Amino acid sequence: MLAISTATKKALIALGINDKRFYREIDADCSQSERILVQIDEMLTKAGATLKDVENFALVIGPGSFTGLRIGASIIKGFCAGQKQHRVVMIPTLDLMAYSVIKQFSPTQNFSCVMNAQGGKFYSATYTKRGKKTKDEHIETGVEVLKGKGAKYCLLEEGFLPNSLSFSCEDLLNYALKLEEQGELSSAKDITIKYIRKSSAEEKN
């Protein structure tokens, strides 16, 4: 399994192959795509494997950085091109956050995961204490976020709520493998990005 997240400020890469695991974090910048490919190549070399040895892929599909999400989707689609046997686990960003919340905080009640959507807006989704989504990703204002019931968690890098967390490369791979085991696999041609809102340029038009 090769899992990639380009939804947030740090790109995460996790490789599980030949009973070995390899993790990389990359700060987002304009050369993110090239750097991810270099890191993946180095990880495969250390594992004594090639891309053909990777059985399935996982991709964090958003919400998040518009540019980052497109980069991640393009990379995975490129890897799967002409390889019909490969399947993709599509992971919503807030679902991965919820998985990390349960791991790190062991919540005893329903909770929400929240991300900054810029312009005074926020992405939000609600989960049971066991991680079942009860309210899909949607846009809220800052006032709505603060008024909402239950515990709320944001990313540590954003830090706009008292409860914050970071999801790691290990979280990414473990959650991807869990979904793979549950049969949550799709064809690369079916990858759908969860943008939720329009980009700033689109909203101005």
NORLINSUL-V253225 format. One record per residue. RES is the residue in three letters. PSI is psi in radians with two decimals (none if undefined). NEAR is the number of other ideal C-beta (glycine too) atoms within 8 Angstrom. Layout:
res & psi & near
RES & PSI & NEAR
RES & PSI & NEAR
//
This chain:
res & psi & near
MET & 2.25 & 16
LEU & 2.07 & 14
ALA & 2.43 & 17
ILE & 2.38 & 16
SER & 2.14 & 15
THR & 0.40 & 15
ALA & -0.41 & 13
THR & -3.00 & 12
LYS & -0.44 & 6
LYS & 2.24 & 9
ALA & 2.37 & 15
LEU & 2.37 & 15
ILE & 2.29 & 16
ALA & 2.26 & 17
LEU & 2.18 & 16
GLY & 1.96 & 9
ILE & 2.51 & 12
ASN & 0.70 & 7
ASP & 0.39 & 3
LYS & 2.71 & 7
ARG & 2.47 & 8
PHE & 2.39 & 9
TYR & 2.51 & 12
ARG & 2.50 & 10
GLU & 2.41 & 9
ILE & 2.26 & 11
ASP & 2.38 & 7
ALA & 2.31 & 11
ASP & -3.05 & 6
CYS & -0.30 & 3
SER & 0.37 & 6
GLN & -0.77 & 13
SER & -0.85 & 9
GLU & -0.74 & 7
ARG & -0.65 & 11
ILE & -0.78 & 15
LEU & -0.68 & 9
VAL & -0.77 & 8
GLN & -0.72 & 11
ILE & -0.75 & 12
ASP & -0.74 & 8
GLU & -0.70 & 8
MET & -0.76 & 12
LEU & -0.67 & 14
THR & -0.76 & 7
LYS & -0.53 & 7
ALA & -0.14 & 11
GLY & 0.63 & 5
ALA & 3.00 & 8
THR & 3.03 & 5
LEU & -0.55 & 7
LYS & -0.38 & 5
ASP & -0.23 & 9
VAL & 2.16 & 14
GLU & -0.90 & 5
ASN & 2.90 & 12
PHE & 2.78 & 16
ALA & 2.48 & 17
LEU & 2.28 & 15
VAL & 2.09 & 16
ILE & 0.10 & 15
GLY & 3.04 & 12
PRO & 2.98 & 15
GLY & -2.71 & 12
SER & 2.17 & 10
PHE & -0.82 & 8
THR & -0.77 & 6
GLY & -0.76 & 14
LEU & -0.70 & 16
ARG & -0.66 & 9
ILE & -0.86 & 12
GLY & -0.78 & 16
ALA & -0.71 & 12
SER & -0.70 & 9
ILE & -0.86 & 12
ILE & -0.73 & 14
LYS & -0.66 & 11
GLY & -0.73 & 7
PHE & -0.60 & 13
CYS & -0.16 & 12
ALA & 2.20 & 7
GLY & 0.09 & 4
GLN & 1.44 & 8
LYS & -0.39 & 4
GLN & -0.34 & 4
HIS & 2.46 & 12
ARG & 2.83 & 10
VAL & 2.32 & 16
VAL & 2.07 & 16
MET & 2.13 & 11
ILE & 1.96 & 16
PRO & 2.43 & 13
THR & -0.77 & 17
LEU & -0.48 & 13
ASP & -0.70 & 12
LEU & -0.68 & 15
MET & -0.78 & 14
ALA & -0.70 & 14
TYR & -0.74 & 13
SER & -0.63 & 13
VAL & -0.84 & 14
ILE & -0.72 & 12
LYS & -0.73 & 7
GLN & -0.53 & 7
PHE & -0.23 & 9
SER & 1.10 & 5
PRO & 2.61 & 10
THR & 0.06 & 4
GLN & 3.03 & 7
ASN & 2.62 & 12
PHE & 2.87 & 14
SER & 2.54 & 14
CYS & 2.34 & 14
VAL & 2.38 & 13
MET & 2.57 & 15
ASN & 2.15 & 9
ALA & 0.11 & 11
GLN & 2.82 & 6
GLY & 0.50 & 6
GLY & 0.23 & 5
LYS & 2.76 & 10
PHE & 2.48 & 12
TYR & 2.43 & 17
SER & 2.58 & 16
ALA & 2.63 & 15
THR & 2.52 & 10
TYR & 2.70 & 14
THR & 2.98 & 7
LYS & -0.29 & 10
ARG & 0.03 & 5
GLY & 0.12 & 10
LYS & 2.25 & 6
LYS & 2.20 & 10
THR & -0.29 & 7
LYS & 2.09 & 8
ASP & 2.95 & 5
GLU & 2.33 & 10
HIS & 2.99 & 9
ILE & 2.37 & 9
GLU & 2.73 & 12
THR & 2.94 & 8
GLY & -0.68 & 8
VAL & -0.75 & 6
GLU & -0.65 & 8
VAL & -0.82 & 13
LEU & -0.53 & 6
LYS & -0.34 & 5
GLY & 2.64 & 10
LYS & 2.77 & 3
GLY & 2.94 & 9
ALA & 2.58 & 9
LYS & 2.45 & 12
TYR & 2.40 & 14
CYS & 3.04 & 15
LEU & 2.48 & 11
LEU & -0.64 & 8
GLU & -0.35 & 8
GLU & -0.73 & 9
GLY & 0.59 & 8
PHE & 0.00 & 5
LEU & 2.72 & 10
PRO & -0.63 & 3
ASN & 2.07 & 9
SER & 2.74 & 11
LEU & 2.86 & 13
SER & 2.35 & 8
PHE & 2.45 & 11
SER & 2.98 & 9
CYS & -0.65 & 12
GLU & -0.75 & 9
ASP & -0.79 & 12
LEU & -0.86 & 17
LEU & -0.77 & 16
ASN & -0.73 & 9
TYR & -0.69 & 12
ALA & -0.75 & 14
LEU & -0.62 & 10
LYS & -0.79 & 8
LEU & -0.63 & 11
GLU & -0.78 & 13
GLU & -0.56 & 6
GLN & -0.03 & 6
GLY & 0.31 & 5
GLU & 1.21 & 8
LEU & 2.48 & 8
SER & 2.90 & 10
SER & 2.61 & 7
ALA & -0.53 & 14
LYS & -0.26 & 5
ASP & 0.11 & 7
ILE & 2.20 & 13
THR & 2.14 & 6
ILE & 2.36 & 9
LYS & 1.46 & 10
TYR & -0.60 & 10
ILE & -0.93 & 10
ARG & 2.87 & 10
LYS & 2.74 & 5
SER & 2.87 & 8
SER & -0.68 & 7
ALA & -0.72 & 6
GLU & -0.64 & 7
GLU & -0.41 & 9
LYS & -0.38 & 5
ASN & none & 4
//
